[in-house]
Amino acid sequence: LNATDADEGTNGEVLYSFSGYAPERVRDLFSIDPQSGLIRVKGNLDYEESGLIEIDVQARDLGPNPIPAHCK
């Protein structure tokens, strides 16, 4: 994932995480690096069990009142 923030200093640093809408199954199967946004598979994927997996992610800055951006 890639998100940018034009602010300077810590207000311009972006942290990635699964959003509150991400089901526990997604959290069991995948991990996300908070600094880079890299999503990795950490569990076994079974197409027969689920042919489509939607991952809800949010990006937010480190400012005092961050407003997260969401993507799926």
CHARMM internal coordinates of N, CA and C (Angstrom, degrees):
IC EDIT
DIST 1 N 1 CA 1.4435
DIST 1 CA 1 C 1.5122
ANGL 1 N 1 CA 1 C 108.64
DIST 1 C 2 N 1.3092
ANGL 1 CA 1 C 2 N 115.44
DIHE 1 N 1 CA 1 C 2 N 156.07
DIST 2 N 2 CA 1.4579
ANGL 1 C 2 N 2 CA 119.83
DIHE 1 CA 1 C 2 N 2 CA 177.53
DIST 2 CA 2 C 1.5212
ANGL 2 N 2 CA 2 C 109.20
DIHE 1 C 2 N 2 CA 2 C -144.99
DIST 2 C 3 N 1.3073
ANGL 2 CA 2 C 3 N 115.44
DIHE 2 N 2 CA 2 C 3 N 123.18
DIST 3 N 3 CA 1.4626
ANGL 2 C 3 N 3 CA 122.20
DIHE 2 CA 2 C 3 N 3 CA 174.52
DIST 3 CA 3 C 1.5223
ANGL 3 N 3 CA 3 C 107.48
DIHE 2 C 3 N 3 CA 3 C -132.82
DIST 3 C 4 N 1.3007
ANGL 3 CA 3 C 4 N 116.62
DIHE 3 N 3 CA 3 C 4 N 147.10
DIST 4 N 4 CA 1.4597
ANGL 3 C 4 N 4 CA 120.43
DIHE 3 CA 3 C 4 N 4 CA 178.55
DIST 4 CA 4 C 1.5132
ANGL 4 N 4 CA 4 C 109.77
DIHE 3 C 4 N 4 CA 4 C -127.06
DIST 4 C 5 N 1.3185
ANGL 4 CA 4 C 5 N 114.66
DIHE 4 N 4 CA 4 C 5 N 154.55
DIST 5 N 5 CA 1.4552
ANGL 4 C 5 N 5 CA 122.06
DIHE 4 CA 4 C 5 N 5 CA 177.48
DIST 5 CA 5 C 1.5210
ANGL 5 N 5 CA 5 C 106.37
DIHE 4 C 5 N 5 CA 5 C -136.81
DIST 5 C 6 N 1.3074
ANGL 5 CA 5 C 6 N 117.71
DIHE 5 N 5 CA 5 C 6 N 124.00
DIST 6 N 6 CA 1.4614
ANGL 5 C 6 N 6 CA 122.28
DIHE 5 CA 5 C 6 N 6 CA -175.08
DIST 6 CA 6 C 1.5326
ANGL 6 N 6 CA 6 C 113.16
DIHE 5 C 6 N 6 CA 6 C -75.38
DIST 6 C 7 N 1.3213
ANGL 6 CA 6 C 7 N 118.43
DIHE 6 N 6 CA 6 C 7 N -7.40
DIST 7 N 7 CA 1.4636
ANGL 6 C 7 N 7 CA 120.77
DIHE 6 CA 6 C 7 N 7 CA 179.23
DIST 7 CA 7 C 1.5322
ANGL 7 N 7 CA 7 C 110.85
DIHE 6 C 7 N 7 CA 7 C -65.14
DIST 7 C 8 N 1.3170
ANGL 7 CA 7 C 8 N 116.36
DIHE 7 N 7 CA 7 C 8 N 162.10
DIST 8 N 8 CA 1.4580
ANGL 7 C 8 N 8 CA 121.69
DIHE 7 CA 7 C 8 N 8 CA 178.48
DIST 8 CA 8 C 1.5237
ANGL 8 N 8 CA 8 C 110.30
DIHE 7 C 8 N 8 CA 8 C -99.55
DIST 8 C 9 N 1.3256
ANGL 8 CA 8 C 9 N 116.02
DIHE 8 N 8 CA 8 C 9 N 159.16
DIST 9 N 9 CA 1.4627
ANGL 8 C 9 N 9 CA 122.03
DIHE 8 CA 8 C 9 N 9 CA 177.18
DIST 9 CA 9 C 1.5154
ANGL 9 N 9 CA 9 C 111.96
DIHE 8 C 9 N 9 CA 9 C 66.89
DIST 9 C 10 N 1.3443
ANGL 9 CA 9 C 10 N 115.16
DIHE 9 N 9 CA 9 C 10 N -148.43
DIST 10 N 10 CA 1.4634
ANGL 9 C 10 N 10 CA 119.30
DIHE 9 CA 9 C 10 N 10 CA -177.74
DIST 10 CA 10 C 1.5219
ANGL 10 N 10 CA 10 C 112.15
DIHE 9 C 10 N 10 CA 10 C -65.05
DIST 10 C 11 N 1.3307
ANGL 10 CA 10 C 11 N 117.46
DIHE 10 N 10 CA 10 C 11 N -23.82
DIST 11 N 11 CA 1.4669
ANGL 10 C 11 N 11 CA 119.96
DIHE 10 CA 10 C 11 N 11 CA 177.42
DIST 11 CA 11 C 1.5258
ANGL 11 N 11 CA 11 C 111.50
DIHE 10 C 11 N 11 CA 11 C -66.82
DIST 11 C 12 N 1.3298
ANGL 11 CA 11 C 12 N 117.16
DIHE 11 N 11 CA 11 C 12 N -18.49
DIST 12 N 12 CA 1.4563
ANGL 11 C 12 N 12 CA 121.15
DIHE 11 CA 11 C 12 N 12 CA 179.70
DIST 12 CA 12 C 1.5199
ANGL 12 N 12 CA 12 C 113.61
DIHE 11 C 12 N 12 CA 12 C -97.05
DIST 12 C 13 N 1.3276
ANGL 12 CA 12 C 13 N 117.17
DIHE 12 N 12 CA 12 C 13 N -7.94
DIST 13 N 13 CA 1.4599
ANGL 12 C 13 N 13 CA 120.75
DIHE 12 CA 12 C 13 N 13 CA 178.18
DIST 13 CA 13 C 1.5250
ANGL 13 N 13 CA 13 C 109.36
DIHE 12 C 13 N 13 CA 13 C -80.63
DIST 13 C 14 N 1.3229
ANGL 13 CA 13 C 14 N 115.85
DIHE 13 N 13 CA 13 C 14 N 136.30
DIST 14 N 14 CA 1.4633
ANGL 13 C 14 N 14 CA 121.23
DIHE 13 CA 13 C 14 N 14 CA -176.25
DIST 14 CA 14 C 1.5236
ANGL 14 N 14 CA 14 C 109.66
DIHE 13 C 14 N 14 CA 14 C -110.80
DIST 14 C 15 N 1.3285
ANGL 14 CA 14 C 15 N 115.69
DIHE 14 N 14 CA 14 C 15 N 134.43
DIST 15 N 15 CA 1.4647
ANGL 14 C 15 N 15 CA 122.15
DIHE 14 CA 14 C 15 N 15 CA 173.88
DIST 15 CA 15 C 1.5191
ANGL 15 N 15 CA 15 C 108.99
DIHE 14 C 15 N 15 CA 15 C -113.51
DIST 15 C 16 N 1.3249
ANGL 15 CA 15 C 16 N 115.35
DIHE 15 N 15 CA 15 C 16 N 138.14
DIST 16 N 16 CA 1.4619
ANGL 15 C 16 N 16 CA 122.28
DIHE 15 CA 15 C 16 N 16 CA -179.31
DIST 16 CA 16 C 1.5286
ANGL 16 N 16 CA 16 C 109.67
DIHE 15 C 16 N 16 CA 16 C -108.17
DIST 16 C 17 N 1.3207
ANGL 16 CA 16 C 17 N 116.03
DIHE 16 N 16 CA 16 C 17 N 146.30
DIST 17 N 17 CA 1.4658
ANGL 16 C 17 N 17 CA 121.00
DIHE 16 CA 16 C 17 N 17 CA 175.54
DIST 17 CA 17 C 1.5206
ANGL 17 N 17 CA 17 C 108.61
DIHE 16 C 17 N 17 CA 17 C -159.86
DIST 17 C 18 N 1.3191
ANGL 17 CA 17 C 18 N 115.15
DIHE 17 N 17 CA 17 C 18 N 163.98
DIST 18 N 18 CA 1.4550
ANGL 17 C 18 N 18 CA 118.96
DIHE 17 CA 17 C 18 N 18 CA 170.96
DIST 18 CA 18 C 1.5202
ANGL 18 N 18 CA 18 C 107.23
DIHE 17 C 18 N 18 CA 18 C -70.23
DIST 18 C 19 N 1.3090
ANGL 18 CA 18 C 19 N 116.80
DIHE 18 N 18 CA 18 C 19 N 140.03
DIST 19 N 19 CA 1.4591
ANGL 18 C 19 N 19 CA 118.98
DIHE 18 CA 18 C 19 N 19 CA 179.48
DIST 19 CA 19 C 1.5207
ANGL 19 N 19 CA 19 C 109.55
DIHE 18 C 19 N 19 CA 19 C -76.21
DIST 19 C 20 N 1.3002
ANGL 19 CA 19 C 20 N 115.92
DIHE 19 N 19 CA 19 C 20 N 169.34
DIST 20 N 20 CA 1.4591
ANGL 19 C 20 N 20 CA 121.05
DIHE 19 CA 19 C 20 N 20 CA 178.31
DIST 20 CA 20 C 1.5183
ANGL 20 N 20 CA 20 C 113.11
DIHE 19 C 20 N 20 CA 20 C -63.81
DIST 20 C 21 N 1.3465
ANGL 20 CA 20 C 21 N 116.46
DIHE 20 N 20 CA 20 C 21 N -15.39
DIST 21 N 21 CA 1.4635
ANGL 20 C 21 N 21 CA 121.04
DIHE 20 CA 20 C 21 N 21 CA -179.93
DIST 21 CA 21 C 1.5246
ANGL 21 N 21 CA 21 C 112.28
DIHE 20 C 21 N 21 CA 21 C -85.83
DIST 21 C 22 N 1.3340
ANGL 21 CA 21 C 22 N 117.99
DIHE 21 N 21 CA 21 C 22 N -11.29
DIST 22 N 22 CA 1.4631
ANGL 21 C 22 N 22 CA 121.15
DIHE 21 CA 21 C 22 N 22 CA -178.23
DIST 22 CA 22 C 1.5276
ANGL 22 N 22 CA 22 C 109.25
DIHE 21 C 22 N 22 CA 22 C -70.14
DIST 22 C 23 N 1.3291
ANGL 22 CA 22 C 23 N 117.28
DIHE 22 N 22 CA 22 C 23 N 124.67
DIST 23 N 23 CA 1.4706
ANGL 22 C 23 N 23 CA 119.30
DIHE 22 CA 22 C 23 N 23 CA -179.26
DIST 23 CA 23 C 1.5297
ANGL 23 N 23 CA 23 C 111.56
DIHE 22 C 23 N 23 CA 23 C -68.70
DIST 23 C 24 N 1.3038
ANGL 23 CA 23 C 24 N 115.99
DIHE 23 N 23 CA 23 C 24 N 159.54
DIST 24 N 24 CA 1.4598
ANGL 23 C 24 N 24 CA 122.25
DIHE 23 CA 23 C 24 N 24 CA -179.72
DIST 24 CA 24 C 1.5299
ANGL 24 N 24 CA 24 C 111.33
DIHE 23 C 24 N 24 CA 24 C -58.04
DIST 24 C 25 N 1.3170
ANGL 24 CA 24 C 25 N 116.72
DIHE 24 N 24 CA 24 C 25 N -33.99
DIST 25 N 25 CA 1.4771
ANGL 24 C 25 N 25 CA 120.98
DIHE 24 CA 24 C 25 N 25 CA 178.90
DIST 25 CA 25 C 1.5334
ANGL 25 N 25 CA 25 C 110.71
DIHE 24 C 25 N 25 CA 25 C -59.11
DIST 25 C 26 N 1.3252
ANGL 25 CA 25 C 26 N 117.33
DIHE 25 N 25 CA 25 C 26 N -42.00
DIST 26 N 26 CA 1.4655
ANGL 25 C 26 N 26 CA 120.98
DIHE 25 CA 25 C 26 N 26 CA 178.04
DIST 26 CA 26 C 1.5219
ANGL 26 N 26 CA 26 C 109.75
DIHE 25 C 26 N 26 CA 26 C -63.59
DIST 26 C 27 N 1.3132
ANGL 26 CA 26 C 27 N 117.28
DIHE 26 N 26 CA 26 C 27 N -42.15
DIST 27 N 27 CA 1.4647
ANGL 26 C 27 N 27 CA 120.99
DIHE 26 CA 26 C 27 N 27 CA 179.90
DIST 27 CA 27 C 1.5283
ANGL 27 N 27 CA 27 C 111.59
DIHE 26 C 27 N 27 CA 27 C -66.25
DIST 27 C 28 N 1.3466
ANGL 27 CA 27 C 28 N 116.93
DIHE 27 N 27 CA 27 C 28 N -29.57
DIST 28 N 28 CA 1.4649
ANGL 27 C 28 N 28 CA 120.98
DIHE 27 CA 27 C 28 N 28 CA 177.20
DIST 28 CA 28 C 1.5240
ANGL 28 N 28 CA 28 C 111.65
DIHE 27 C 28 N 28 CA 28 C -74.56
DIST 28 C 29 N 1.3314
ANGL 28 CA 28 C 29 N 117.19
DIHE 28 N 28 CA 28 C 29 N -34.33
DIST 29 N 29 CA 1.4666
ANGL 28 C 29 N 29 CA 121.65
DIHE 28 CA 28 C 29 N 29 CA -174.79
DIST 29 CA 29 C 1.5237
ANGL 29 N 29 CA 29 C 114.28
DIHE 28 C 29 N 29 CA 29 C -90.12
DIST 29 C 30 N 1.3417
ANGL 29 CA 29 C 30 N 117.41
DIHE 29 N 29 CA 29 C 30 N -24.98
DIST 30 N 30 CA 1.4533
ANGL 29 C 30 N 30 CA 120.92
DIHE 29 CA 29 C 30 N 30 CA -173.61
DIST 30 CA 30 C 1.5190
ANGL 30 N 30 CA 30 C 111.04
DIHE 29 C 30 N 30 CA 30 C -131.72
DIST 30 C 31 N 1.3286
ANGL 30 CA 30 C 31 N 115.05
DIHE 30 N 30 CA 30 C 31 N 155.71
DIST 31 N 31 CA 1.4667
ANGL 30 C 31 N 31 CA 121.30
DIHE 30 CA 30 C 31 N 31 CA 171.01
DIST 31 CA 31 C 1.5146
ANGL 31 N 31 CA 31 C 107.14
DIHE 30 C 31 N 31 CA 31 C -126.74
DIST 31 C 32 N 1.3294
ANGL 31 CA 31 C 32 N 115.85
DIHE 31 N 31 CA 31 C 32 N 156.50
DIST 32 N 32 CA 1.4585
ANGL 31 C 32 N 32 CA 121.11
DIHE 31 CA 31 C 32 N 32 CA 178.10
DIST 32 CA 32 C 1.5222
ANGL 32 N 32 CA 32 C 108.49
DIHE 31 C 32 N 32 CA 32 C -130.31
DIST 32 C 33 N 1.3270
ANGL 32 CA 32 C 33 N 116.34
DIHE 32 N 32 CA 32 C 33 N 132.31
DIST 33 N 33 CA 1.4586
ANGL 32 C 33 N 33 CA 120.99
DIHE 32 CA 32 C 33 N 33 CA 177.15
DIST 33 CA 33 C 1.5187
ANGL 33 N 33 CA 33 C 107.38
DIHE 32 C 33 N 33 CA 33 C -79.30
DIST 33 C 34 N 1.3285
ANGL 33 CA 33 C 34 N 118.72
DIHE 33 N 33 CA 33 C 34 N 121.50
DIST 34 N 34 CA 1.4648
ANGL 33 C 34 N 34 CA 120.90
DIHE 33 CA 33 C 34 N 34 CA -174.74
DIST 34 CA 34 C 1.5285
ANGL 34 N 34 CA 34 C 114.01
DIHE 33 C 34 N 34 CA 34 C -64.34
DIST 34 C 35 N 1.3365
ANGL 34 CA 34 C 35 N 117.96
DIHE 34 N 34 CA 34 C 35 N -28.09
DIST 35 N 35 CA 1.4642
ANGL 34 C 35 N 35 CA 120.24
DIHE 34 CA 34 C 35 N 35 CA -178.86
DIST 35 CA 35 C 1.5309
ANGL 35 N 35 CA 35 C 112.90
DIHE 34 C 35 N 35 CA 35 C -87.61
DIST 35 C 36 N 1.3216
ANGL 35 CA 35 C 36 N 117.62
DIHE 35 N 35 CA 35 C 36 N -41.64
DIST 36 N 36 CA 1.4685
ANGL 35 C 36 N 36 CA 120.25
DIHE 35 CA 35 C 36 N 36 CA -174.26
DIST 36 CA 36 C 1.5189
ANGL 36 N 36 CA 36 C 113.75
DIHE 35 C 36 N 36 CA 36 C -95.93
DIST 36 C 37 N 1.3346
ANGL 36 CA 36 C 37 N 117.90
DIHE 36 N 36 CA 36 C 37 N -23.94
DIST 37 N 37 CA 1.4512
ANGL 36 C 37 N 37 CA 121.31
DIHE 36 CA 36 C 37 N 37 CA -175.97
DIST 37 CA 37 C 1.5195
ANGL 37 N 37 CA 37 C 112.99
DIHE 36 C 37 N 37 CA 37 C 83.29
DIST 37 C 38 N 1.3268
ANGL 37 CA 37 C 38 N 117.61
DIHE 37 N 37 CA 37 C 38 N 5.30
DIST 38 N 38 CA 1.4615
ANGL 37 C 38 N 38 CA 121.98
DIHE 37 CA 37 C 38 N 38 CA 179.85
DIST 38 CA 38 C 1.5242
ANGL 38 N 38 CA 38 C 110.21
DIHE 37 C 38 N 38 CA 38 C -67.79
DIST 38 C 39 N 1.3266
ANGL 38 CA 38 C 39 N 115.78
DIHE 38 N 38 CA 38 C 39 N 126.09
DIST 39 N 39 CA 1.4725
ANGL 38 C 39 N 39 CA 121.10
DIHE 38 CA 38 C 39 N 39 CA 177.55
DIST 39 CA 39 C 1.5174
ANGL 39 N 39 CA 39 C 107.84
DIHE 38 C 39 N 39 CA 39 C -102.11
DIST 39 C 40 N 1.3224
ANGL 39 CA 39 C 40 N 116.40
DIHE 39 N 39 CA 39 C 40 N 129.68
DIST 40 N 40 CA 1.4727
ANGL 39 C 40 N 40 CA 122.25
DIHE 39 CA 39 C 40 N 40 CA -179.99
DIST 40 CA 40 C 1.5285
ANGL 40 N 40 CA 40 C 109.84
DIHE 39 C 40 N 40 CA 40 C -121.46
DIST 40 C 41 N 1.3120
ANGL 40 CA 40 C 41 N 114.12
DIHE 40 N 40 CA 40 C 41 N 148.30
DIST 41 N 41 CA 1.4661
ANGL 40 C 41 N 41 CA 120.94
DIHE 40 CA 40 C 41 N 41 CA 174.07
DIST 41 CA 41 C 1.5223
ANGL 41 N 41 CA 41 C 107.40
DIHE 40 C 41 N 41 CA 41 C -82.57
DIST 41 C 42 N 1.3194
ANGL 41 CA 41 C 42 N 117.36
DIHE 41 N 41 CA 41 C 42 N 128.62
DIST 42 N 42 CA 1.4654
ANGL 41 C 42 N 42 CA 120.17
DIHE 41 CA 41 C 42 N 42 CA 178.96
DIST 42 CA 42 C 1.5250
ANGL 42 N 42 CA 42 C 112.21
DIHE 41 C 42 N 42 CA 42 C -122.51
DIST 42 C 43 N 1.3323
ANGL 42 CA 42 C 43 N 116.91
DIHE 42 N 42 CA 42 C 43 N -1.01
DIST 43 N 43 CA 1.4599
ANGL 42 C 43 N 43 CA 121.07
DIHE 42 CA 42 C 43 N 43 CA 178.11
DIST 43 CA 43 C 1.5129
ANGL 43 N 43 CA 43 C 110.24
DIHE 42 C 43 N 43 CA 43 C -131.61
DIST 43 C 44 N 1.3039
ANGL 43 CA 43 C 44 N 116.05
DIHE 43 N 43 CA 43 C 44 N 173.75
DIST 44 N 44 CA 1.4568
ANGL 43 C 44 N 44 CA 120.85
DIHE 43 CA 43 C 44 N 44 CA 178.75
DIST 44 CA 44 C 1.5230
ANGL 44 N 44 CA 44 C 110.09
DIHE 43 C 44 N 44 CA 44 C -78.56
DIST 44 C 45 N 1.3278
ANGL 44 CA 44 C 45 N 115.39
DIHE 44 N 44 CA 44 C 45 N 131.14
DIST 45 N 45 CA 1.4647
ANGL 44 C 45 N 45 CA 120.92
DIHE 44 CA 44 C 45 N 45 CA 176.84
DIST 45 CA 45 C 1.5138
ANGL 45 N 45 CA 45 C 108.66
DIHE 44 C 45 N 45 CA 45 C -99.17
DIST 45 C 46 N 1.3131
ANGL 45 CA 45 C 46 N 116.71
DIHE 45 N 45 CA 45 C 46 N 134.03
DIST 46 N 46 CA 1.4634
ANGL 45 C 46 N 46 CA 122.23
DIHE 45 CA 45 C 46 N 46 CA -179.85
DIST 46 CA 46 C 1.5215
ANGL 46 N 46 CA 46 C 108.11
DIHE 45 C 46 N 46 CA 46 C -125.24
DIST 46 C 47 N 1.3299
ANGL 46 CA 46 C 47 N 116.25
DIHE 46 N 46 CA 46 C 47 N 108.68
DIST 47 N 47 CA 1.4607
ANGL 46 C 47 N 47 CA 120.92
DIHE 46 CA 46 C 47 N 47 CA -178.35
DIST 47 CA 47 C 1.5288
ANGL 47 N 47 CA 47 C 111.37
DIHE 46 C 47 N 47 CA 47 C -61.10
DIST 47 C 48 N 1.3258
ANGL 47 CA 47 C 48 N 117.24
DIHE 47 N 47 CA 47 C 48 N -33.40
DIST 48 N 48 CA 1.4615
ANGL 47 C 48 N 48 CA 120.99
DIHE 47 CA 47 C 48 N 48 CA 179.21
DIST 48 CA 48 C 1.5247
ANGL 48 N 48 CA 48 C 111.01
DIHE 47 C 48 N 48 CA 48 C -65.17
DIST 48 C 49 N 1.3070
ANGL 48 CA 48 C 49 N 116.46
DIHE 48 N 48 CA 48 C 49 N -33.40
DIST 49 N 49 CA 1.4666
ANGL 48 C 49 N 49 CA 121.17
DIHE 48 CA 48 C 49 N 49 CA -179.79
DIST 49 CA 49 C 1.5249
ANGL 49 N 49 CA 49 C 110.88
DIHE 48 C 49 N 49 CA 49 C -76.83
DIST 49 C 50 N 1.3307
ANGL 49 CA 49 C 50 N 115.93
DIHE 49 N 49 CA 49 C 50 N -43.14
DIST 50 N 50 CA 1.4611
ANGL 49 C 50 N 50 CA 120.44
DIHE 49 CA 49 C 50 N 50 CA -178.48
DIST 50 CA 50 C 1.5251
ANGL 50 N 50 CA 50 C 108.50
DIHE 49 C 50 N 50 CA 50 C -153.57
DIST 50 C 51 N 1.3336
ANGL 50 CA 50 C 51 N 116.39
DIHE 50 N 50 CA 50 C 51 N 110.46
DIST 51 N 51 CA 1.4533
ANGL 50 C 51 N 51 CA 121.26
DIHE 50 CA 50 C 51 N 51 CA -178.78
DIST 51 CA 51 C 1.5156
ANGL 51 N 51 CA 51 C 113.11
DIHE 50 C 51 N 51 CA 51 C -78.23
DIST 51 C 52 N 1.3125
ANGL 51 CA 51 C 52 N 117.11
DIHE 51 N 51 CA 51 C 52 N -16.68
DIST 52 N 52 CA 1.4612
ANGL 51 C 52 N 52 CA 121.60
DIHE 51 CA 51 C 52 N 52 CA -178.71
DIST 52 CA 52 C 1.5217
ANGL 52 N 52 CA 52 C 109.06
DIHE 51 C 52 N 52 CA 52 C -138.92
DIST 52 C 53 N 1.3218
ANGL 52 CA 52 C 53 N 115.49
DIHE 52 N 52 CA 52 C 53 N 130.14
DIST 53 N 53 CA 1.4617
ANGL 52 C 53 N 53 CA 120.77
DIHE 52 CA 52 C 53 N 53 CA 177.15
DIST 53 CA 53 C 1.5172
ANGL 53 N 53 CA 53 C 107.50
DIHE 52 C 53 N 53 CA 53 C -124.52
DIST 53 C 54 N 1.3175
ANGL 53 CA 53 C 54 N 116.86
DIHE 53 N 53 CA 53 C 54 N 121.67
DIST 54 N 54 CA 1.4535
ANGL 53 C 54 N 54 CA 121.68
DIHE 53 CA 53 C 54 N 54 CA 176.41
DIST 54 CA 54 C 1.5211
ANGL 54 N 54 CA 54 C 108.65
DIHE 53 C 54 N 54 CA 54 C -99.04
DIST 54 C 55 N 1.3273
ANGL 54 CA 54 C 55 N 115.15
DIHE 54 N 54 CA 54 C 55 N 132.12
DIST 55 N 55 CA 1.4561
ANGL 54 C 55 N 55 CA 121.18
DIHE 54 CA 54 C 55 N 55 CA -178.37
DIST 55 CA 55 C 1.5217
ANGL 55 N 55 CA 55 C 108.35
DIHE 54 C 55 N 55 CA 55 C -115.19
DIST 55 C 56 N 1.3071
ANGL 55 CA 55 C 56 N 117.45
DIHE 55 N 55 CA 55 C 56 N 115.55
DIST 56 N 56 CA 1.4626
ANGL 55 C 56 N 56 CA 122.69
DIHE 55 CA 55 C 56 N 56 CA 177.49
DIST 56 CA 56 C 1.5208
ANGL 56 N 56 CA 56 C 108.67
DIHE 55 C 56 N 56 CA 56 C -90.38
DIST 56 C 57 N 1.3403
ANGL 56 CA 56 C 57 N 115.28
DIHE 56 N 56 CA 56 C 57 N 123.04
DIST 57 N 57 CA 1.4566
ANGL 56 C 57 N 57 CA 121.37
DIHE 56 CA 56 C 57 N 57 CA -175.81
DIST 57 CA 57 C 1.5250
ANGL 57 N 57 CA 57 C 109.08
DIHE 56 C 57 N 57 CA 57 C -126.70
DIST 57 C 58 N 1.3161
ANGL 57 CA 57 C 58 N 115.69
DIHE 57 N 57 CA 57 C 58 N 150.69
DIST 58 N 58 CA 1.4610
ANGL 57 C 58 N 58 CA 119.70
DIHE 57 CA 57 C 58 N 58 CA 173.41
DIST 58 CA 58 C 1.5213
ANGL 58 N 58 CA 58 C 109.64
DIHE 57 C 58 N 58 CA 58 C -127.07
DIST 58 C 59 N 1.3188
ANGL 58 CA 58 C 59 N 115.19
DIHE 58 N 58 CA 58 C 59 N 149.34
DIST 59 N 59 CA 1.4649
ANGL 58 C 59 N 59 CA 122.75
DIHE 58 CA 58 C 59 N 59 CA 174.33
DIST 59 CA 59 C 1.5192
ANGL 59 N 59 CA 59 C 106.45
DIHE 58 C 59 N 59 CA 59 C -124.17
DIST 59 C 60 N 1.3282
ANGL 59 CA 59 C 60 N 115.92
DIHE 59 N 59 CA 59 C 60 N 134.79
DIST 60 N 60 CA 1.4602
ANGL 59 C 60 N 60 CA 119.62
DIHE 59 CA 59 C 60 N 60 CA 179.74
DIST 60 CA 60 C 1.5233
ANGL 60 N 60 CA 60 C 108.65
DIHE 59 C 60 N 60 CA 60 C -144.63
DIST 60 C 61 N 1.3173
ANGL 60 CA 60 C 61 N 115.40
DIHE 60 N 60 CA 60 C 61 N 155.82
DIST 61 N 61 CA 1.4656
ANGL 60 C 61 N 61 CA 118.53
DIHE 60 CA 60 C 61 N 61 CA 178.02
DIST 61 CA 61 C 1.5245
ANGL 61 N 61 CA 61 C 109.53
DIHE 60 C 61 N 61 CA 61 C -89.72
DIST 61 C 62 N 1.3175
ANGL 61 CA 61 C 62 N 115.61
DIHE 61 N 61 CA 61 C 62 N 177.56
DIST 62 N 62 CA 1.4620
ANGL 61 C 62 N 62 CA 120.87
DIHE 61 CA 61 C 62 N 62 CA -177.40
DIST 62 CA 62 C 1.5180
ANGL 62 N 62 CA 62 C 112.52
DIHE 61 C 62 N 62 CA 62 C -97.56
DIST 62 C 63 N 1.3183
ANGL 62 CA 62 C 63 N 117.51
DIHE 62 N 62 CA 62 C 63 N 13.24
DIST 63 N 63 CA 1.4562
ANGL 62 C 63 N 63 CA 120.95
DIHE 62 CA 62 C 63 N 63 CA -178.79
DIST 63 CA 63 C 1.5131
ANGL 63 N 63 CA 63 C 112.16
DIHE 62 C 63 N 63 CA 63 C -68.17
DIST 63 C 64 N 1.3275
ANGL 63 CA 63 C 64 N 117.21
DIHE 63 N 63 CA 63 C 64 N 174.00
DIST 64 N 64 CA 1.4683
ANGL 63 C 64 N 64 CA 121.90
DIHE 63 CA 63 C 64 N 64 CA -176.64
DIST 64 CA 64 C 1.5366
ANGL 64 N 64 CA 64 C 113.32
DIHE 63 C 64 N 64 CA 64 C -66.48
DIST 64 C 65 N 1.3172
ANGL 64 CA 64 C 65 N 118.44
DIHE 64 N 64 CA 64 C 65 N -29.04
DIST 65 N 65 CA 1.4722
ANGL 64 C 65 N 65 CA 122.12
DIHE 64 CA 64 C 65 N 65 CA 179.94
DIST 65 CA 65 C 1.5264
ANGL 65 N 65 CA 65 C 109.90
DIHE 64 C 65 N 65 CA 65 C -131.15
DIST 65 C 66 N 1.3416
ANGL 65 CA 65 C 66 N 116.73
DIHE 65 N 65 CA 65 C 66 N 68.98
DIST 66 N 66 CA 1.4638
ANGL 65 C 66 N 66 CA 118.51
DIHE 65 CA 65 C 66 N 66 CA -175.52
DIST 66 CA 66 C 1.5268
ANGL 66 N 66 CA 66 C 112.03
DIHE 65 C 66 N 66 CA 66 C -68.36
DIST 66 C 67 N 1.3166
ANGL 66 CA 66 C 67 N 114.91
DIHE 66 N 66 CA 66 C 67 N 140.03
DIST 67 N 67 CA 1.4585
ANGL 66 C 67 N 67 CA 121.13
DIHE 66 CA 66 C 67 N 67 CA 173.61
DIST 67 CA 67 C 1.5275
ANGL 67 N 67 CA 67 C 106.11
DIHE 66 C 67 N 67 CA 67 C -112.38
DIST 67 C 68 N 1.3212
ANGL 67 CA 67 C 68 N 117.60
DIHE 67 N 67 CA 67 C 68 N 108.89
DIST 68 N 68 CA 1.4650
ANGL 67 C 68 N 68 CA 119.34
DIHE 67 CA 67 C 68 N 68 CA -175.98
DIST 68 CA 68 C 1.5225
ANGL 68 N 68 CA 68 C 112.03
DIHE 67 C 68 N 68 CA 68 C -72.21
DIST 68 C 69 N 1.3275
ANGL 68 CA 68 C 69 N 114.55
DIHE 68 N 68 CA 68 C 69 N 148.15
DIST 69 N 69 CA 1.4630
ANGL 68 C 69 N 69 CA 122.44
DIHE 68 CA 68 C 69 N 69 CA 171.27
DIST 69 CA 69 C 1.5248
ANGL 69 N 69 CA 69 C 106.17
DIHE 68 C 69 N 69 CA 69 C -105.08
DIST 69 C 70 N 1.3149
ANGL 69 CA 69 C 70 N 116.74
DIHE 69 N 69 CA 69 C 70 N 142.42
DIST 70 N 70 CA 1.4575
ANGL 69 C 70 N 70 CA 121.76
DIHE 69 CA 69 C 70 N 70 CA -176.45
DIST 70 CA 70 C 1.5194
ANGL 70 N 70 CA 70 C 110.76
DIHE 69 C 70 N 70 CA 70 C -117.16
DIST 70 C 71 N 1.3219
ANGL 70 CA 70 C 71 N 115.38
DIHE 70 N 70 CA 70 C 71 N 147.95
DIST 71 N 71 CA 1.4630
ANGL 70 C 71 N 71 CA 120.84
DIHE 70 CA 70 C 71 N 71 CA 172.04
DIST 71 CA 71 C 1.5196
ANGL 71 N 71 CA 71 C 108.12
DIHE 70 C 71 N 71 CA 71 C -144.81
DIST 71 C 72 N 1.3211
ANGL 71 CA 71 C 72 N 114.39
DIHE 71 N 71 CA 71 C 72 N 163.57
DIST 72 N 72 CA 1.4674
ANGL 71 C 72 N 72 CA 120.76
DIHE 71 CA 71 C 72 N 72 CA -179.48
DIST 72 CA 72 C 1.5074
ANGL 72 N 72 CA 72 C 107.63
DIHE 71 C 72 N 72 CA 72 C -124.99
END
COOR INIT
IC SEED 1 N 1 CA 1 C
IC BUILD
